[in-house]
Amino acid sequence: MTALGSDTLNSIRTYVAAAKQLPYVLSEDMAEQLQDEFIAARREDRTFSPEKFSERLTVSGFLFKGASALHAALGCLNLQ
């Protein structure tokens, strides 16, 4: 594994800081589905902790928010 350069790390920090500011709401259906996913993961691996699941949800949320923001930005540019 190679080390990340300072420019890359600064870009990641900026991305995470911006993603934290975007709204993020889960529907009741999505919350239920996530609960089912957690239960299935625990059945498969008893060491899969709520903390690990929370970490994955956090990263997923950042990715979703970032993709949504990118999509909106590209839509404003009328790129097709």
NULOGU-613728 format. One record per residue (C-alpha): residue number from 1; residue in one letter; x, y, z. Coordinates in steps of 0.1 Angstrom, whole numbers, plus 2048, in hexadecimal, padded with zeros to 3 digits. Layout:
# NULOGU-613728
<ronu num="NUM" residu="a" xx="X" yy="Y" zz="Z"/>
...
***
This chain:
# NULOGU-613728
<ronu num="1" residu="m" xx="800" yy="800" zz="800"/>
<ronu num="2" residu="t" xx="80E" yy="822" zz="7F7"/>
<ronu num="3" residu="a" xx="80C" yy="841" zz="80C"/>
<ronu num="4" residu="l" xx="7F5" yy="85C" zz="802"/>
<ronu num="5" residu="g" xx="804" yy="87E" zz="7FA"/>
<ronu num="6" residu="s" xx="7FB" yy="89D" zz="80D"/>
<ronu num="7" residu="d" xx="7E7" yy="8AB" zz="7F0"/>
<ronu num="8" residu="t" xx="7D2" yy="88C" zz="7EF"/>
<ronu num="9" residu="l" xx="7CD" yy="88C" zz="814"/>
<ronu num="10" residu="n" xx="7C2" yy="8B0" zz="814"/>
<ronu num="11" residu="s" xx="7AA" yy="8A9" zz="7F8"/>
<ronu num="12" residu="i" xx="79B" yy="88C" zz="80C"/>
<ronu num="13" residu="r" xx="798" yy="8A2" zz="82B"/>
<ronu num="14" residu="t" xx="787" yy="8BD" zz="817"/>
<ronu num="15" residu="y" xx="76F" yy="8A3" zz="808"/>
<ronu num="16" residu="v" xx="766" yy="895" zz="82A"/>
<ronu num="17" residu="a" xx="761" yy="8B7" zz="839"/>
<ronu num="18" residu="a" xx="74A" yy="8C1" zz="81D"/>
<ronu num="19" residu="a" xx="737" yy="8A0" zz="81E"/>
<ronu num="20" residu="k" xx="730" yy="8A5" zz="843"/>
<ronu num="21" residu="q" xx="71E" yy="8C5" zz="83C"/>
<ronu num="22" residu="l" xx="705" yy="8B6" zz="823"/>
<ronu num="23" residu="p" xx="6E3" yy="8AA" zz="82F"/>
<ronu num="24" residu="y" xx="6DF" yy="885" zz="833"/>
<ronu num="25" residu="v" xx="6BD" yy="875" zz="83C"/>
<ronu num="26" residu="l" xx="6B4" yy="851" zz="83C"/>
<ronu num="27" residu="s" xx="691" yy="846" zz="835"/>
<ronu num="28" residu="e" xx="680" yy="82D" zz="84C"/>
<ronu num="29" residu="d" xx="682" yy="812" zz="831"/>
<ronu num="30" residu="m" xx="6A7" yy="818" zz="82D"/>
<ronu num="31" residu="a" xx="6AD" yy="817" zz="852"/>
<ronu num="32" residu="e" xx="69B" yy="7F6" zz="853"/>
<ronu num="33" residu="q" xx="6B0" yy="7E8" zz="837"/>
<ronu num="34" residu="l" xx="6D0" yy="7F3" zz="848"/>
<ronu num="35" residu="q" xx="6C5" yy="7E2" zz="868"/>
<ronu num="36" residu="d" xx="6BF" yy="7C2" zz="854"/>
<ronu num="37" residu="e" xx="6E2" yy="7C6" zz="844"/>
<ronu num="38" residu="f" xx="6F2" yy="7C9" zz="866"/>
<ronu num="39" residu="i" xx="6E0" yy="7AA" zz="873"/>
<ronu num="40" residu="a" xx="6EB" yy="796" zz="854"/>
<ronu num="41" residu="a" xx="70F" yy="7A2" zz="859"/>
<ronu num="42" residu="r" xx="70E" yy="798" zz="87D"/>
<ronu num="43" residu="r" xx="701" yy="775" zz="874"/>
<ronu num="44" residu="e" xx="71E" yy="771" zz="85C"/>
<ronu num="45" residu="d" xx="739" yy="77F" zz="873"/>
<ronu num="46" residu="r" xx="732" yy="782" zz="898"/>
<ronu num="47" residu="t" xx="750" yy="79A" zz="89C"/>
<ronu num="48" residu="f" xx="73E" yy="7B3" zz="885"/>
<ronu num="49" residu="s" xx="737" yy="7CF" zz="89F"/>
<ronu num="50" residu="p" xx="71F" yy="7EC" zz="89F"/>
<ronu num="51" residu="e" xx="73D" yy="803" zz="89E"/>
<ronu num="52" residu="k" xx="749" yy="7F2" zz="87E"/>
<ronu num="53" residu="f" xx="727" yy="7F5" zz="86F"/>
<ronu num="54" residu="s" xx="725" yy="81A" zz="879"/>
<ronu num="55" residu="e" xx="747" yy="820" zz="868"/>
<ronu num="56" residu="r" xx="73A" yy="811" zz="848"/>
<ronu num="57" residu="l" xx="71A" yy="825" zz="84A"/>
<ronu num="58" residu="t" xx="72E" yy="845" zz="84F"/>
<ronu num="59" residu="v" xx="744" yy="83E" zz="831"/>
<ronu num="60" residu="s" xx="726" yy="834" zz="81C"/>
<ronu num="61" residu="g" xx="715" yy="855" zz="826"/>
<ronu num="62" residu="f" xx="734" yy="869" zz="81B"/>
<ronu num="63" residu="l" xx="735" yy="857" zz="7FA"/>
<ronu num="64" residu="f" xx="710" yy="85C" zz="7F4"/>
<ronu num="65" residu="k" xx="711" yy="881" zz="7FD"/>
<ronu num="66" residu="g" xx="730" yy="886" zz="7E8"/>
<ronu num="67" residu="a" xx="721" yy="875" zz="7CA"/>
<ronu num="68" residu="s" xx="700" yy="889" zz="7CE"/>
<ronu num="69" residu="a" xx="714" yy="8A9" zz="7D0"/>
<ronu num="70" residu="l" xx="728" yy="8A0" zz="7B1"/>
<ronu num="71" residu="h" xx="709" yy="896" zz="79E"/>
<ronu num="72" residu="a" xx="6F9" yy="8B8" zz="7A7"/>
<ronu num="73" residu="a" xx="718" yy="8CB" zz="79D"/>
<ronu num="74" residu="l" xx="71B" yy="8B9" zz="77B"/>
<ronu num="75" residu="g" xx="6F6" yy="8BF" zz="776"/>
<ronu num="76" residu="c" xx="6FB" yy="8E5" zz="77B"/>
<ronu num="77" residu="l" xx="716" yy="8E4" zz="760"/>
<ronu num="78" residu="n" xx="6FE" yy="8D3" zz="748"/>
<ronu num="79" residu="l" xx="718" yy="8B8" zz="73F"/>
<ronu num="80" residu="q" xx="708" yy="89C" zz="72C"/>
***
